[in-house]
């Protein structure tokens, strides 16, 4: 087998017609490009020449290099060819805007007498316009993509060099047509609005995902020809799955990047149409929109207390079952409800409605009851007024989750809950304010970071009312409510950081001017205002570290349940050291290296005095892709185990164990997980670009600033996709 590979690598034939066509195209383009520079005095179009040559080189690499010699032996090599011809070569060539240079490069007489009559013929022009219209181009793309990957046509291409060349030519020209609407290389402009390219690209991504997923999850050999000639270290099915991954992961990057670029250009374009005059101001319209979906403030205190009592009773039942029930995770409430249901539902609630768990937290209810006896007179030590204690506890949780098997021990889970009740009671019973929530609780810090993406916040309805207020009851309190214990002054508050949704400020405001309002998601990350009790996030290293650990911790925590990592044994001292090293590398070393390298790369653009503040803001831009990974991971647990709560609760009530069969993985799950990761990546790219444009006014400088953080985002996204493709353990469920 190795000799066959060596022979293929050394004997690949150079197809003279292909090389001749590529060389001729290059010569014509260079001639036309140089004429254009002389005639139009274009001095800044060297990137067009580079793009055209890169496109031709990609075509050569795909069809006339050693890669072509391996496509009969390896499906992965063949899919790499398809990737180059479908997603890389066509956009590179179109980015060079090749029509005019190619026409200028041809002999004038040939263009004038030979091509001009056809190019000016109206039926032909209408046909070409119809051909590159979005619906037709998308159908051509989908037809070529799906059709040539059907087993019959794929085997036909493998068996015949002529059909093989036709397959590759179809891919190339079909995608020249497809990418035309996205890049719009001219001459002329599209009559369709620019935003139509967004659903167009997303539809193409769905087609690519469907074809790639059919290879990854087929479970059988789709193309029998490889069974006779396949060689290499991978099995046939591994090679087929890897081939699907090659098309899937880079394909998502390539289709989603222009989606992000178009969205950013539409948001930041200075050439927008002027808004029509209206009778109300923009601020008034925003206020009305925010109030349209509000919940009456009078309902909050009662709703909060009711939720706290319900969760307190549930927590007591879970702890009792964890201590005295059977120590089998799958049939114990402490083994199922906290790890499968509570984690997933709290994150989804944060992303949809806001920080509801902190609002209904049973630990603070016990704290409030204890305060009737405890003094709560001390001030929290000044040196500990940061997130570093909570960061250490969060890293400790990530380690103990794997090393001690928290998810697999109802008894330990119950003790953790007892520790939480004791910590909230003792710390807030001795110290003033909500010191436990603000400086200690690792769950609260995770929720604060996640709430940066929330569409809801506790905020001011009418700023003008606050300007005329002199009592400031929202923070000081009054006879009706205690005010904000976290020292968040509503007129200067921005976002949900440090806000537990306790609604005390809502109850204390005498003007009914504080409420749960709708906001634009990620607004709190994209901007850097001065925040009450926090300051500017660009000056807070502890918030940066917290965000990075939450982001990278998502991938480390999810990786802990896949087969390559689960091969480690989780018992014994040496195993705990290995898990500790894995956690240390994943949540401390890796983010620190990424942060420092990206910060060093930004030295090319920024002065030294701005490097740290910019790096902190860029680091916060990674929050969406990290939270997307948490959501995708927890969706797996919830999607495969949400029904496990029923027999567990029945067992706790009746004492009868009801065995359940091994739950199946829903067919929609992987698509939903990848959709979450895609959305997180797009939001991260948008925020990174928004931050870059605030520090650099020139396009090239902004791209240089955003580039290292974009690479970090792509690396995290690729790691997330790899994790989702691995066999996962259904923890806490009956096998």
N, C-alpha and C positions, 0 to 999 in steps of 0.2 A: 504493500500500500504506500509506504513512504517513497519507494522508487517511482511509483506512478505519479505521486505529487511532484517529486523532483523533475521528472520528465516533462510534466505539464508546465512547470515553472520555467524550464529552460527552453522549451520548444514552442512557446506561444507564437503564432504567426502574426506578422504585421500586415493588416489589410490595406494594400496600397490605395484602392479607391477611397477608403475612409480618410486616410492620411492626406490624400490629395485634396479632397473636398474641404477638410478642416484648414489645410494650409492656404488654399485659395480663398476661403472665407476670411481668414486672418489678413491676407494681403489686400483684399478689396476693402476691408474695414479700415485698415491702417491708411490706405490711400485716401479714402473718403474722410477719415478723421483729420488727416493733415490738411486736406483741402478746406475743410470746415474751419480749422484754426486760422488759415490764411484769409479766408473770405469774411468770416464773422468775427475774427480776432477773439476767439474763445480761448481763455488762458487758464481756466479752472476746471477743465473737463478730463484731466488725466485719469480720474477714477473710472470714467466710462471706458477708456481703453483697457484699463486693468480688469474691469468687470467682464468685458467681452472675451479677453484672453483666458480669464479664469473659467468662464463658461465653456470655451472650446477645450481647455485642458481637462475639465471634468468629463466632457463627452469622450475624449480620448481615453481617460482613465477607465471609464465604464465599459467601452466596447473594443478597445484595441490595446490593452495592457495585460500584464500577467493575471489581473483579476478575471479577465474573460476566459482564461485557460482553466480556472477553477470552478466556473459556474456549473459544469457538468458533474463535478464531484461533490459540491457542497451547496446546499440550498441557501446557507448564510451568505456565501459569496455572491450567489445570484441575486438575492434580495438587496445586497449592497449595490449591485449594478442598477437595479430598479430605483433605489433611493436616489442615486446620482442623476439618473435620467429623468426622474419625475419631480424631484423637489429641490435640486441644487443647480443643475445646468440651465434649465429654462429661465428661472428668475435671474440668474447671473447675466445671461445674455440679454434679457429684456431690460435689466437695469442700465445697460449701456446705451439704451435708446437707439437700436441698431438700424432702423429703417433709413433715415437720411444719410448716415455715413456709408451704408452699403450702396445706396443709389448714387451718391457722389463718387464712390470708388469705382464704379463701372464706367466703361467708355461712354462719353456723352452721346455719341451717335446712336449707340445701342439703346440707351435709356430713352432718348427722344423719339426714335423711330420704331424701336421694338417694344419697349415696355409702356411708354406713355399712353398709347391707344387703349391698352388693357386697364391701366391704373385709373384712367379717367372714364372708363365705361361704367355707367350708372348701375346696370344689373350686377356687375362684379363687385362694385363698392357696397351695394346693398347686401349682397351675399356675404362679404367679409364682415360687415357690421353685424349681420345676423349670427355669423359663426362665432364671434367673440362676445356675443351677448351673454349675460350671466347664466340664464337658464340653459341655453344650448351648450355653453362651455362646460357647465357643471355636469350635464348629462354625458357629454363626450368624455370628460374626466372619469366619471363613475363607470361608464361602460368599458373603457379601456382598463381601468384599475381592477374591476371585478371580473370582466371577461377573461383577460389573459391569466388570471390567477385561478380560474376554474380548472380542475384536474385535466379535463379533456384537452383544452387549448394549451395549457402549460406543458403537458406531455408532448403535444404536437410541436411546440417550439423547441423542446429538448431534442426531438428526434430528427429535426430538419434544420440545417443551417439557414436556408431561405426563410422559413417561418420564424426562426430565431431573430434574424435581422429585421423582419417585419414587426415582430413584437417590440423590439427596442426602438424602432423608428416610430411606431404608434405611440409608445410612452412619451418620447421626446416631443413630437409635434402636437399630441393631444394636450400636453402640459404647457407648451408654448401658447396654445389657445386659452388654456385655463388661467395661466398667470397674467394674461394680457389685461383682464379686467382689474386685477389687483394692482399691478405696477403702472398701467396706462402709459406705455412708452411713447405714444404719439406716432406720427403727427396728429394733431387735433386732440380734443378733450372729450371725455365720456359725458354723455348727457345725463347719466344716472348720478345721484348723490353719492358722496364718498362712503357714507355709512353702509351702503349696500354690500361693500366688500366684507364686512364683519360676518353677517350670517352666511355669506358665500364661502368664506374660509372655514367657518365652524362646520358647515355641511360637508366640506371636503375632509375635515378632520374626522368626522363621524364615519365617512366611507373608508378612510385609511384605517381607522380603529377597528372597524368591522372586519376588513380583510386581514389585518394583523392578528386580531384576536382569534380568527378562525385557524391560524397557524399555531398560535401559542396554546390554545385550549382544545385542539382537535382530539388529542389522545390516541391518534392513529396516524400512520404514514399516508399523507395525501397524494404524494407523487412517487409511485412505485419505482420509477427509473433510478432514483437514488439508492434504492435497496441493493442494486447490483454493482454500483461503482463507488458508493460512499466510502470515504476514508477519513482518518483523523481520530483525535482522542474522544470526541463526543459521539454519543449514540445517534441513531437516525432521528429519534424523537427530540433529543436535546438540540440537535442541529436545526430541526424544524422550529422548535420553540424560540431558539436564539434568532433565527431568521425573522420570525414575527416580531420579536423585540426590536430588532434593527429597524424595521419599518415603523414600529409603533412609537417608540420613545423619541428618536430624532424627528420623526414626522410630526409629532405633537409640537415640538419646539418650533419647527419651520412654519407650521400653519398658525400657531398662536402668537409668534413674534410680530408678524404684520398686523394681527388683530390689535395687539397692545399699541403698536406704533400708530395705527390709524386712530384709535381711541384717544391717545395722547394728543395727536395733532389736531383732532377735532375740538378737544377741550381747551388747548392752549393757543389755538389759531387766533391771531389778532385781526383777521379779516372777516369777522362775523358780520352778519347783517344787523343793522341797527334795530333795536327793539321798538315796536310801535308804542306810541305814548299811551299810558294807562292813567287811570284816575287815582290809583293807590300806589304807594312806594314799594320798592322791591323788598324792603324790610317787613312791611306790612303783609305782603304776599307770603313771605317765608313764615311769618308768625301764624297766619291763617292755615297754612299747610301743616305746620307743626301741631296746631291745635285740633286739626280735623280728626286725628286718630287718638286723641288723648283719653286716658281713663280719668274719671272724676277724682280729684284729689281727696275728697272726703271718704273715699272707699279704701285708701291705702292703709291707715293704721289698723283698721279692723281686719283687712285682708292679710296684713303682715302677721298679726298675732295669731290668727287662725292657722295660717300656714306653719308658723313656728311650732304650735302645739301639735299639729298633725305629724310634722317631721320628728318632733321630740318623742312621741309615742312610737313611731316607726323605729327610731334609733334605739330606744329601750328594748323593743322586741328583737331587733337585730343583735344587740349586745348580749341579751339573754340567750338567744339561740347560739351565738358564737361561743359563749362560756359553757353552756350546759347541753347543747344539742349535739348531734353526731358530728364528729370532726371529719366529715366528708364534704368537700367543697360543693359538689353538685347538688346536695340535698340540704344544705345549711343556708339560712338567709344571709348570714354574715359572709358566706362564700360567693353568693350570687348577686344580691341586690346592690351592694356598694360598688362592685367591680364591673358588673355588666350593665346595670340600669342607671344607677345614680351618675356615674362618670359620663356616660353618653348623653343622658338627658340634660345634665347641667351645662355641658358644652353647647348642645343644640339650642338650649334656651338662651344662652349668652349671645349666640349668633343671630337669633331671631327676635328676642324680646328685651334682652339686657340681663343684668346681674341678679337673676331671680333667686338663686340659691342663697347668696349672702343676705338678701332681704328676708328669706324664710329660714335662716340658719338656726338650728336648735341649740347650738352651743352658746350663742349670745342670749338666748332666752334664759338658760340656766344662769348665765352671767348676770342678767338683769335681776333675777330673783335673788341671787346671792348678794347683790349690792345693797339690799335692804338691811343686811347685817354687817357686811364688810365696809371699811371706811372709804377706800378709793381716793386717798388724799395725796399720794406721792406723785411726783412728776417722772415720766420715763427718762432714763439717763440720756443726756444730750449726745454722747458719743454713739449711742445705739439708735439714734433717730435716722435710720436709713433702712435699706432693704437687705443688708448683708446677712443679718441673722436668719431672715426668711429664706434667702438664697441657699445658705448652708443647710437648712432643714429640707428644702426642696431637693437638693442633691442627695441628701441622706435618704429621702423617700425613694428616689429613683434607684439607689443602690439596694435598699432593703427590699424593694418590690421584687427584684430578681434574686439577690443573694439569700434573703430569708424566705422567699416565696410567700410574700404577704397575700397574694391572690389565691394561694392554695392553703391558707391556714385561717379558718374561721376564728380560732382562739386568738391569734395575733391581731387579726382585724378588729376584734372586739376590744383588745387592749389599746389599740391605736385610738379608737373612738373614746374610750375612757380617758386617755391622755389628752385628747382634745377638750373634752368637757372640763377636766381638771385645769388645763392650761388657761382656758378662757376665764374660768371662775377665779383662779388665783391671781393671774396677771391683771385682769381688769378689776378684780376686787381690791387690789392694792394700789394700782396706778390710775390716775385720772385719764379721761378720754378713752378712746377705743384702741389702746396700745396693742392689744393682742391682734386685732384685725389689721392694723396699719403696719406693724413692724415685725410680727412673729408668724402669723398664720400662713403656711405655704400654700394651702388651698386658696386662700383669699388672694395671694399674689398671682397665682395662675389665673384666677378669674379676672383680676384687674388687667392683666396683659391681654387676655382674650377679649375683654370688653372694649378694647381699642377698636375692634371691628364691629361693635354692636350698633344697630340702627336706632337705639334708644338711649337717652341719658336723662338724669334728673337735672333740669335746667330752668332758666328764667324765661318766662313767657313774654314779658314786655320790659326791655331794659330801661325804658324811661321811668317806670315805676320805681325801680331800684335806685335810680339817680336821685329821686326825691325822698327816699327813705333814710331816716336818721337813727332808727332804733336797731337795725341789723339783727332782728330777732332770728333770722334763718341760721345764724351762727352762734348768737349769744343765748338764744332760748328765751322762754317766757313762762307764764303760768300754765300754758297749754302744752308745751313740749320743751325738751331740753336743748334743742338746737343741734347743730352738727358737731358731734364729738371728734370728728376727724379734721376739724379746722378747715373745712372747705367753704370759703366765702362765695356764695352763689354768683354774684355779679362778675367775679374774676375766676370762676371755675370753667374748665374746658375739658370735655370728655369725661370718661368714667373712672380714671385712675384714682385709687384710694376711696372710691365711693361704694359703699355697701348697700345702697338702695334702702337704707333704713327708713327713709321718708320723714325723719324728724323735722327736717327743714321745711318740707311741704306742710306739715301740721303747724309749725311755728310761725310761718309767714302770715302776718295779719292782713296782707293785701291779696291773698290767693294768687300770688304771682310766681310760685315755684311749682313745677309739675313734672311728670314723666313725658318728655316730648320726643318727637322724631327728629333724627339728625342724619346727615349723610355718612354712611359707613366709611371708615378709614380716615375721616376728616381729622380726627385727633392725632393721627400719625403724620399726615401730609403737612400739617402746619406745626409751628413751634412757638406758640404764644406763651406768655408768662402765666403759669397755672397757680391758683391759690394753694398754699401749703406745700407746693412742689417746686415751683420755679420753672425754668426752662429745661426741657428734657435734654437738650443739647449740652447742658452743663452737669447732668446727673449720671455719673459712671455707674452707680448702683442700679438705676433703671435699665441702663444699657446691658449690664451683666445679667440682670434678671430676664430681660427679653431674649438675649442670646441663649441662655440656658433653657428657657421654655421652648424656644424654636428647635435647638439641636436635641433637647430632651425628647421631643416628639418622635424623632427618627430613632433615637437610641431605645426608647421604650417600646416602639413598634418592632424594631429589629430583634428584641428579646424574645419574641414569640414565633420566629421563623426557624425553619429546620437548621440552617447553618449555625445559628447561635445556640439553639436549643440542644445541639449535640453536646454542648458542655454539660457536665453533671452539676446539679445544684446542691450538692452536699459535700461536706468536707472543707477543711480550712483552705486548701489550695484553690478549690473552686471559688470560694468567696474572694480570694485575691484576684483571680482571673476576671470575675464579674466586676470587682472594684476597678481593675485596670481598664476594662471595657467602658465603664461609666465615666471614669476619669478622662479617658481619651475622647469619648464622644461628646460630653457636655462641658468640659473645661478646656482641654488642650485644643481640640478641633475648632471651636468657636474663637478661642484666643488667637490661634494662628491665622484663621480666616480674617479676623478683624484687623490684626496687625499688618498682614500682607496687603489687604485692600486699602488700609490707611496709608501704607507706604506708597502704593501705586498712585494715590491721590496727590502726592507731593509734586507730580508733574504739572498740576494745574493750580492747586491752592497754596496760599502762603502758610507758613508754619502756624501762625496764630489761629487759623481757621480749621486746621486739620482735625483736631480732636472733636470739635463740635460737629463738623460735617460727618465724621465717621460714626458718631453716636446716632445721628439722625438716619444715616444709611442703615445702620444695624437694626434700628427699629422698623425699617422698611421690610425686613425679613419676617416680621411677625405674621403676615397673612399666609405665607407658604408653610410656616411652622404650625399655625393653628389648623390649617387645612389638613396637615398630616395627622394631627391629633384627632380631628373630626373623622378622617378616613379610617384611621385605626379603630377608634371607638365605634364607628358605624359597623365594622366587622363583628365586634363583640355583640352589639345590640341586634344587628340583622340576623345573626345566627342563634342568638340565645334569649331573645326577648320573651319567648313563651316559657322559659325556665322558671320564671317567678311564680307561675300558677302552681305546679306541684310542690315547690319549696314552701310556699305559704300554706298549702293544704297539709303538708307533712307537719309543719309547726303547730297547726291548729288541731289536727286529728291524730297525729302520731303515726299515720300510715304513710309508708314510703311508696310513691308512685314512680316507677321507672319510666323514663322517656327514651325513645330511640335516638341514635346519633343525629343531630340536626343537620340538614343539608344546607349548602351555601346557595343562597338565592341567585338566580341568573343575572339579576340587575345589579348585584352588589359591586362587582369589580368596575363596571361602568360608572356607578355612582361615586365610588372612591376616586377613580381617575378624574371624574368631573370636578370633585372637590379640590384635588391637587391642581388641576388646570386653572380653576378660579383663583386659588391662592397664589399661583405663579403670576397670573395676569395682574392681580392687585399689587403684588410685590414689585413687579416691573414698572407699573404705573407710578407707585409712590417713589421708587428710586429715581425715575426720570423727573418727577415733580421736584424732588429735593435737589437733583443735579441742576435743574434750570434756575433754582433759587441761588445757587452759588456761582453759576457760570452763565453768562448771557450769550456767548457764542455757541453754535451748534457743536463744533468739534470739541470744545472744552467740556461741554455738558456730556457728550458721549464718552469722553475719556474718564470723567468722574464716575459715571454710572457703570462703566464696563466691568471693573473688578467685582462690584456687588452683583451685577447681572450674572457673572460667572458663578459666584457663590450660590445664587438663587437656582441656576440651572443644575449645579452639583447636588443641591438638596432635593430638587425635583427628581433628578435621575435616581438618587438614593431611595426616594419614596416609591417610585415606580418599581425599582428592583425589589423592594420589600414586599410590595403588594403582589408581585409575581411569584414570590416564594410560597412553598407549602406552609400554612399557618396552623398553629395549635389552637383548638377551640377551648381555651382555658376556662375552668370553672363549670364545664358542662359535662353531662353524663355521656361517656363513650360507650 
